[in-house]
Amino acid sequence: MTDTTPPSEPEDDGRELIHEKSAPADRAVNGPLDESEANAVRPYVDLGGIKILPREGLHLRLEVEEGSQRVVAVGLDFAGSTLQVQPFAAPRSSGLWHEIREQITDQIAKQGGTTTLSDGPFGPELLAEIPAAIAGQPNAKRIARFVGVDGPRWFLRGVIAGEGALDPVAAQQIEELFRSVVVVRGKTPMPPRDLIPLQMPKTATADES
C-alpha cells in the first residue's frame, strides 16, 4: 500500500486549524466503534489498538515496518477486496480526516496519480488512481478508496482495494467490515496523529484458511 501515514505532531496548542469530526451519524451504534461502545462478550481478535470481529472467509495480515519491526497496519482480505486499517490518536474535540485527506492527495499527486473527492457511506472519501509497476503494462494503475472516520480521541483510516474499490455489491461487504472494527484508544497520552500501537493477535480466532 502507499505509505500515507500522517506525520506525528505536538499536542494542539490552540494555534492549529480546528476541523469538525467527520463520521457517519450512526457511528456510535453501527461503527466503527470505540471500545467503550462495543459488546464486551463478542469474540473479537485483539490486535492492540483495534479489535476485529472474525468471520468466515476473512484473512488477516499484519504489516510490519522493516527497521523497527513494529506493526504499522492491519490488512484484511475479504470477499475479493482488501482493507488496510490504521488507528491514530486524535484530539478530543476536533477531527483529523480533513487534513489527512489533503496530505494523501498531495502524496499521490507526487507519485503521478490522481484523486477524486466524493461523498461515501462514511462521509468524504478519496478515489485514487496510482501508477503501478506491472511488467508489460507501462500504463497500469492501481485503484484504491481512502476512507476515514473521526471517533472519540481517535481517527481510523481505511484503504480499500480490489473489487470493493469499484463494484457496489463488493463495496458494501468491505464497508460493513470497516464498520465492525473496534478502536482501543487506551488512556495513555499520545500526540495527535501518532499511530495507536498494534500487536500480534492474542487469540488466533480469525479464519486464515
Backbone hydrogen bonds in HBPLUS format (Angstrom, degrees):
<---DONOR---> <-ACCEPTOR-->    atom                        ^
c    i                          cat <-CA-CA->   ^        H-A-AA   ^      H-
h    n   atom  resd res      DA  || num        DHA   H-A  angle D-A-AA Bond
n    s   type  num  typ     dist DA aas  dist angle  dist       angle   num
A0095-GLY N   A0019-HIS O   2.75 MM  76  5.36 163.8  1.78 138.7 144.2     1
A0150-ASP N   A0022-SER O   2.79 MM 128  5.32 166.5  1.81 147.8 151.9     2
A0027-ARG N   A0024-PRO O   3.08 MM   3  5.12 157.7  2.13 117.5 115.6     3
A0029-VAL N   A0026-ASP O   2.98 MM   3  5.48 151.2  2.07 116.3 125.3     4
A0030-ASN N   A0026-ASP O   2.81 MM   4  5.84 175.5  1.82 171.7 172.2     5
A0031-GLY N   A0027-ARG O   2.71 MM   4  4.50 138.1  1.88 135.1 134.9     6
A0033-LEU N   A0181-VAL O   3.07 MM 148  6.51 141.5  2.23 155.6 161.1     7
A0183-VAL N   A0033-LEU O   2.82 MM 150  6.26 164.2  1.85 164.6 166.5     8
A0037-GLU N   A0034-ASP O   2.82 MM   3  5.26 152.0  1.89 115.0 124.3     9
A0035-GLU N   A0183-VAL O   2.96 MM 148  5.77 129.0  2.22 170.7 157.0    10
A0038-ALA N   A0035-GLU O   3.34 MM   3  5.30 151.0  2.43  99.4 107.4    11
A0042-ARG N   A0039-ASN O   3.26 MM   3  5.77 167.8  2.28 117.1 120.8    12
A0044-TYR N   A0042-ARG O   2.91 MM   2  5.82 135.4  2.11 109.5  95.9    13
A0045-VAL N   A0052-ILE O   2.72 MM   7  5.07 166.3  1.73 150.1 154.4    14
A0052-ILE N   A0045-VAL O   3.04 MM   7  5.07 157.3  2.09 137.6 142.8    15
A0202-LYS N   A0046-ASP O   3.34 MM 156  5.88 143.9  2.48 143.5 153.2    16
A0047-LEU N   A0050-ILE O   2.96 MM   3  5.42 152.7  2.03 160.8 168.5    17
A0199-GLN N   A0047-LEU O   2.91 MM 152  5.04 146.3  2.02 123.4 125.3    18
A0049-GLY N   A0197-PRO O   2.88 MM 148  5.46 119.9  2.25 136.0 152.6    19
A0184-VAL N   A0049-GLY O   2.73 MM 135  4.76 174.0  1.73 130.7 132.6    20
A0051-LYS N   A0182-VAL O   2.77 MM 131  5.01 145.1  1.89 143.8 152.4    21
A0182-VAL N   A0051-LYS O   3.07 MM 131  5.01 168.2  2.09 149.0 151.1    22
A0058-LEU N   A0055-ARG O   3.21 MM   3  5.73 157.0  2.27 138.5 136.7    23
A0059-HIS N   A0077-ASP O   3.01 MM  18  5.03 164.1  2.03 148.4 152.9    24
A0077-ASP N   A0059-HIS O   2.84 MM  18  5.03 168.2  1.86 152.4 156.3    25
A0061-ARG N   A0075-GLY O   2.72 MM  14  4.78 157.9  1.76 153.6 154.3    26
A0075-GLY N   A0061-ARG O   2.68 MM  14  4.78 169.1  1.69 150.7 152.8    27
A0063-GLU N   A0073-ALA O   2.91 MM  10  5.10 174.0  1.92 147.6 148.2    28
A0072-VAL N   A0063-GLU O   2.81 MM   9  5.84 161.9  1.84 165.0 170.9    29
A0065-GLU N   A0070-ARG O   2.90 MM   5  5.54 166.3  1.92 162.3 161.2    30
A0069-GLN N   A0065-GLU O   2.76 MM   4  5.02 137.1  1.94 144.3 154.5    31
A0074-VAL N   A0085-VAL O   3.07 MM  11  5.24 164.1  2.10 149.9 154.9    32
A0085-VAL N   A0074-VAL O   2.83 MM  11  5.24 160.8  1.86 152.1 158.7    33
A0076-LEU N   A0083-LEU O   2.77 MM   7  5.01 149.8  1.86 138.6 148.9    34
A0083-LEU N   A0076-LEU O   2.77 MM   7  5.01 148.6  1.87 143.4 153.8    35
A0078-PHE N   A0081-SER O   2.87 MM   3  5.38 164.4  1.90 151.4 156.8    36
A0081-SER N   A0078-PHE O   2.95 MM   3  5.38 154.9  2.01 116.8 125.1    37
A0163-GLU N   A0080-GLY O   3.09 MM  83  5.69 164.3  2.11 144.0 139.5    38
A0082-THR N   A0161-ALA O   3.00 MM  79  5.21 163.1  2.03 132.1 134.3    39
A0161-ALA N   A0082-THR O   2.98 MM  79  5.21 160.3  2.02 144.9 149.7    40
A0084-GLN N   A0159-VAL O   2.94 MM  75  5.01 161.5  1.97 138.4 143.8    41
A0159-VAL N   A0084-GLN O   2.89 MM  75  5.01 145.0  2.01 137.9 147.8    42
A0086-GLN N   A0157-ARG O   3.03 MM  71  5.34 152.5  2.11 150.2 155.4    43
A0157-ARG N   A0086-GLN O   2.93 MM  71  5.34 173.7  1.93 160.6 160.6    44
A0196-ILE N   A0087-PRO O   2.94 MM 109  5.63 163.0  1.96 134.4 139.9    45
A0088-PHE N   A0155-PHE O   2.74 MM  67  5.07 158.9  1.78 154.6 161.4    46
A0155-PHE N   A0088-PHE O   2.76 MM  67  5.07 150.3  1.85 146.0 152.0    47
A0089-ALA N   A0194-ASP O   2.84 MM 105  5.47 162.9  1.87 161.4 164.8    48
A0193-ARG N   A0089-ALA O   2.84 MM 104  5.36 170.9  1.84 143.6 140.4    49
A0090-ALA N   A0153-ARG O   3.16 MM  63  4.67 150.1  2.25 108.9 104.6    50
A0100-ILE N   A0096-LEU O   2.98 MM   4  6.11 167.9  1.99 161.7 165.6    51
A0101-ARG N   A0097-TRP O   2.91 MM   4  5.92 156.3  1.97 148.5 153.5    52
A0103-GLN N   A0099-GLU O   3.15 MM   4  6.53 151.0  2.24 145.2 153.2    53
A0104-ILE N   A0100-ILE O   2.92 MM   4  6.20 161.2  1.95 155.0 159.4    54
A0105-THR N   A0101-ARG O   2.94 MM   4  6.15 164.0  1.96 151.9 156.1    55
A0106-ASP N   A0102-GLU O   3.03 MM   4  6.23 160.5  2.07 147.3 152.1    56
A0107-GLN N   A0103-GLN O   2.95 MM   4  6.16 162.6  1.98 152.8 157.5    57
A0108-ILE N   A0104-ILE O   2.95 MM   4  6.10 162.7  1.98 156.3 160.4    58
A0109-ALA N   A0105-THR O   3.04 MM   4  6.15 154.0  2.11 143.5 151.0    59
A0110-LYS N   A0106-ASP O   3.09 MM   4  6.36 147.5  2.19 143.8 152.0    60
A0111-GLN N   A0108-ILE O   3.03 MM   3  5.06 135.9  2.23  96.6 109.4    61
A0113-GLY N   A0108-ILE O   2.88 MM   5  5.18 157.0  1.94 153.0 145.9    62
A0112-GLY N   A0109-ALA O   2.99 MM   3  5.05 158.6  2.03 105.6 111.4    63
A0114-THR N   A0129-GLU O   2.97 MM  15  5.32 149.9  2.06 142.4 151.0    64
A0129-GLU N   A0114-THR O   2.86 MM  15  5.32 160.9  1.90 153.8 158.6    65
A0116-THR N   A0127-LEU O   2.84 MM  11  5.10 144.4  1.97 135.0 146.8    66
A0127-LEU N   A0116-THR O   2.90 MM  11  5.10 161.0  1.93 143.1 149.1    67
A0118-SER N   A0125-GLU O   2.97 MM   7  5.55 161.9  2.00 158.4 162.7    68
A0125-GLU N   A0118-SER O   2.86 MM   7  5.55 155.9  1.92 158.8 162.1    69
A0120-GLY N   A0123-GLY O   2.76 MM   3  5.08 164.8  1.78 142.3 140.4    70
A0123-GLY N   A0120-GLY O   3.13 MM   3  5.08 160.1  2.17 105.2 111.4    71
A0126-LEU N   A0146-PHE O   3.04 MM  20  5.05 162.4  2.07 142.8 147.9    72
A0146-PHE N   A0126-LEU O   2.79 MM  20  5.05 162.0  1.82 149.6 155.9    73
A0128-ALA N   A0144-ALA O   2.75 MM  16  5.23 178.1  1.75 169.2 169.0    74
A0144-ALA N   A0128-ALA O   3.03 MM  16  5.23 155.5  2.09 144.2 149.5    75
A0130-ILE N   A0142-ARG O   2.84 MM  12  5.02 170.5  1.85 147.7 150.6    76
A0142-ARG N   A0130-ILE O   2.65 MM  12  5.02 162.5  1.68 147.1 152.8    77
A0132-ALA N   A0140-ALA O   2.95 MM   8  5.33 167.9  1.97 129.0 128.2    78
A0137-GLN N   A0134-ILE O   2.99 MM   3  5.45 158.2  2.04 138.9 138.4    79
A0140-ALA N   A0137-GLN O   3.18 MM   3  5.35 157.8  2.23 120.6 118.1    80
A0145-ARG N   A0160-ILE O   2.80 MM  15  4.93 160.8  1.83 144.7 151.4    81
A0160-ILE N   A0145-ARG O   2.77 MM  15  4.93 161.2  1.80 148.7 153.0    82
A0147-VAL N   A0158-GLY O   2.85 MM  11  5.12 168.0  1.86 152.0 156.1    83
A0158-GLY N   A0147-VAL O   2.87 MM  11  5.12 171.3  1.88 146.2 146.8    84
A0149-VAL N   A0156-LEU O   2.94 MM   7  5.30 151.6  2.02 145.8 155.0    85
A0156-LEU N   A0149-VAL O   2.90 MM   7  5.30 167.7  1.92 156.3 159.0    86
A0151-GLY N   A0154-TRP O   2.78 MM   3  5.14 157.3  1.83 148.7 154.6    87
A0165-ALA N   A0162-GLY O   3.11 MM   3  5.76 165.6  2.13 119.3 123.8    88
A0166-LEU N   A0163-GLU O   3.07 MM   3  5.59 158.7  2.11 115.6 122.0    89
A0167-ASP N   A0163-GLU O   2.76 MM   4  5.48 165.3  1.78 167.4 172.4    90
A0171-ALA N   A0167-ASP O   2.81 MM   4  5.91 149.8  1.90 152.3 162.5    91
A0172-GLN N   A0168-PRO O   3.14 MM   4  6.36 149.2  2.24 142.0 147.4    92
A0174-ILE N   A0170-ALA O   3.16 MM   4  6.51 161.6  2.20 155.2 159.1    93
A0175-GLU N   A0171-ALA O   2.84 MM   4  5.92 150.4  1.93 150.4 159.5    94
A0176-GLU N   A0172-GLN O   3.02 MM   4  6.12 148.5  2.12 139.6 147.1    95
A0177-LEU N   A0173-GLN O   3.20 MM   4  6.47 145.2  2.33 136.0 145.1    96
A0178-PHE N   A0174-ILE O   3.04 MM   4  6.35 153.7  2.11 142.7 148.9    97
A0179-ARG N   A0175-GLU O   2.94 MM   4  6.20 151.8  2.02 143.7 151.7    98
A0180-SER N   A0176-GLU O   3.11 MM   4  6.34 135.5  2.32 137.0 147.7    99
A0180-SER N   A0177-LEU O   3.08 MM   3  5.14 129.3  2.35  95.8 109.1   100
A0181-VAL N   A0178-PHE O   3.24 MM   3  5.56 164.1  2.27 109.5 114.3   101
A0194-ASP N   A0191-PRO O   3.15 MM   3  5.79 155.1  2.22 141.3 141.9   102
